[in-house]
Amino acid sequence: MNITSSQKKYEILPGELILFPPNWPHEFHEMEQPCTFLCLQISSRAFPSTVHLHTDEIRLVSCLSEADDRWLRQAMLETARVCFSQEPYSELFCLGQCGLILHRLLRAVPCHTMSAEELARTEQHNARLARLIQFVDENFTHKIRLADFAQSEGCTLSFLSRFVRDAMNQTFQDYVNSVRFNCARKLIVLTEKPMVDICYESGFSDYRYFSRSFREAYGMTPAEYRLRAQAAPAEQLRSESLHSREKIYSREESLRQLETFRRSIETQA
C-alpha cells in the first residue's frame, strides 16, 4: 500500500513493518488490490516519557536486526491475539507488551526529542486539522467555503489553502467532494432513495456533475454502483466513516485473520 503525509509518499511492501511517530497525520491508499494490515496504536498517556519523542524513520527494514524484527512480529501478533480474545487480565498483558515493544523500538530506531516549541507547533497544527475536518463534517451537505473556515480561524484564505494541501495532499474542494462521495455511496447502497435526492442530500447541487464525477471516481454510474452493491453485504459500508473506505474487522474476524497469518508464517518457516 501507499502511505502519504505532508506531501511525502511511501510505498510499503507486503510484510513490511512500519512505525508512525505521535501526532503524524497520514493516509493509507491501496494499490492494485485491497490489503490487510495489523495496526498497534499506543497512547502516549500510557507512556508519558514518549510524548516528546519523534522517530526519524517510519520504515524499519534498515533499522532492525533479524532478531529484533522476528521478536517484534511475534510480540505484535501475540498482543493482538490476547487483546481480541479478551482473556482474563488481558489489559495487563497488553500494557506490558506495549512497553516492551516500545523499548525494543526506541533502542533500534533513530529518534529525537522535540523541543517545547516544536511540540506546541505540532499540537497546534493537528488541532487546526481536527477543526477543519469537523467543519466539513458539519457543513458538507450544503454550500461550504474554505473562506468561512479561514475567517473563524483568523487566517487568510491563501494560508488555509496551503495548509489543506500540505496536510491532506489535496485541495479543500477535493476533500469536500471525497466526503460527499462517501456519503452518497452509503445512501446509494443502504437506501432506496432516488439518485437525484441522494445527489442533493450529499451536498452536490448539480446532478449531471455528480453523475459524471461519480463515474470518474468509481468507474461506473451511481445506478450501476447500486446494482453491483446489491450482491455484496452492506455491513461493511455501514461501518465506514465519511472519511475512509477502510474496513475495520470485528474481534472474531480479526482472530481468524491472525490465525491465517500465523499459519502462513509457520508454512514459510
N, C-alpha and C positions, 0 to 999 in steps of 0.2 A: 504494500500500500504506500501511498504518498502521505507525508505529514507536512503541512505548511504552517508557518508562523512568521510574522514580521517580514513578509516578502522573501522568506527562505523556504526552500523545498528540500525534503529529504525523501529518498526512495528507500523504503525499508524492505529487506529481503525476507523470504519465508524463514521462520525460526529465529530471527534476529532479536536480541534483547536491546531495549532502548530505555533511556531514563529521562524523564521530564523534570526540570527544576521547578521549584514552587512558583506560583503566580506567573505561569507561562501560557498565555492563550495560544491555542493551536487547533487545527482541524485535521481530521482523518479523511482521506479520499481513497476509495477502492480504485484499482487499476483495471486490468482486463476482466476481472471477475471478483465477486464478493470475497472477503477474507474474514477470518475469525481471529480475535486476539484476546489474551488474558491481561487485564489491567489491574494492578495492585496500587490503589491510591491511599497514601498515608497522610493523615492530618498532622500538620506541624504542631497542633495543640497537644498531641500526644508526646511529641519530642521537641520541646521549645528551643533546644540548642541548635536546631536545624533551620530556624526561621530566617536567619541572615545568610544562609549558605546558598550559593548559586553554582550549579555544576557547569563546567565549560564545554562539555561534550555530551550529546544525547546518544550517540552510537557507542556501544560498549565493546564492540568486537576488537578494537585496538587497545582497550584498557584492561581487560580481564585475562587472567591466566586461565589455562584449561581447567584447573581445579576450581577456581572461583566461579567460572561460567557454569560448570556442572553443579556445584553446590547451590548457586542462586536459582537455577532452573528447578532443582528438586525442592528447594525451600518454598518457592512461589507456588508450585503445584500442590505441595502438602498444606500450605497455608490456605489456599483456595478450597481444597477438599474439606478441611476441617470447618472452614467458615460456612460453606454451603451445606455441609452435613448437619450443622447446628448441634454438634456433640456437646455433652456437659462441659461447662467451663471453657468452651471454645474461644470466648473472647480473650481469656488469659493467654491461651496458646498463641492466638493470632497476634496479640500485642507483643508478646515476647519474640515471636518470629520476625515481626516487622523491625524490632530493634536490632536483631542480629543481621537482617538483610541490609538495613541502613548502614550499620557498622562496616559490613563487608564492602559495600559500595563506596563509602566515603574514604576507605583506605586505598581504593584502587582507581577511582575516577578523579581527574583534575577538577578542582573547585576553588572558589574564592569566597571570602566573607564580604558581603555587601556593606557599604557604609550606611549610616542612618539616612543620609540624603538620597542615596541610590534606592534604598528600600522604600522611602517615602514616595519617590517618583514612580516606582513600580506599583505601589498600592494606589496612588492617585490615578495612574493610567488604567488599571484594572477596574477601579470603581467607576470611572467615566465610561468604560466599555460596558459594564453591567447596566449603567443607567441608560445607555444608548439602546441596548437590547430590550430593556423594559419599555422604553419609549416606543420602539417599533411594535412590540407585543400589544401594547395598549392602543395603537393608532393605525395599524396596517389595514384595517377593514375600510378605511376612508382615506381621503386625500391626506398625504403626510409629506412634510417638508423637512429637510435637514436644517433649513434656516431657523425653524421653530425650536429645534433642539439646541442649536448654536446659541440662540437668544437665552434659553433657560440656563445654559452653561456659562454664559458671559463670554463667549468666544466668537471669533469671526467665522464666517462660513468657509473661507478658504482653509483656515486652520483645521476645522472639523472635517472637511473633505479629505485632507491629507491624513488626519487621524484615522478615519474609517479605512482608507486604502491601506495604510500601514498596518493597522491592527487586524483587518479582515481580508486583506488581499483581494478586495473587490470594491466597487463603488457603492455608495449608500443605496442607490436605486436598485442595483443588482441584488444587494442583500434583502431589501424590502420585497423584491419580486420572488426571491427564493422562499421567504416566509409565506408569501401569498400562495405560491405554488404548492407548498407543503399542506397548507390549509385546504386548498382546492382538491388535492389528491385524497385527503381524508373524507371530504364531503362527497366526492365522486364515488368512492368505494363504500362508505358507511351509510349513505342516504340514497334516496331515490329522487332527489330534487332535480329539477331541470337544469341543464348546463348554464343557461343564462342566469338563473338565480345563484348558482354556485359562483359564477364569474363575479357578480356584484358582492356577494357575501364575503368573498376572499379579498376584496379590495380593488379589483380591476374595474375600470369604468367603461371599457370598450370590449365587447365580446369578440370581435374579429381579432383584435390584438391579443386577447387572452388565448384564443384557439390557436393562432399562428405561433405564439411564443411557447405554448404548451407542447405543440408538435416539435418545435426546435429543441426543447429541453428533454423530452421523453421519447421522441421518435414516433409518436402516434397522436391522434386527436384525443381530446377528452372522452369522447364517446367510445373510441376503441380501447382506451385505458380502462373504462368501466367494464367493458365486455371481458377483457383479459383478466381483470382483477376478480371477477366473479368465480373463476376457477381456483382461486387461491384463498387461504384462510385470512380473515380480516383482523385477527387478534394482533398480529404484529403491527399493523397500521394504527390500531387504537393506542398502542404503547409508544408510538413515535411522537417526538415533540415537533414543534413548528420549525425547529432549527436543524433537524437532523433526520436522516433516514436510517440511522443506526438502530439495530435490533439489540436489545438487552435481554439475554437469556434468563429464564426463570431458574430457581435453585435446582430443580430437577433436571432441566435441560443442561445447565452448567455442569452438573455432576456427570451426566452422560458424555459431554464433550471432553471433560477432564479424563475420564476413563478411556475414551477412544484415543486421546493424545498419549496417555501413559502407555497403552498397548503398542502404539506406533513407535515410541521410543525404545521399548523393550525389543521389538522386532528388528529395529535398526542396529541395536547393540548386539 
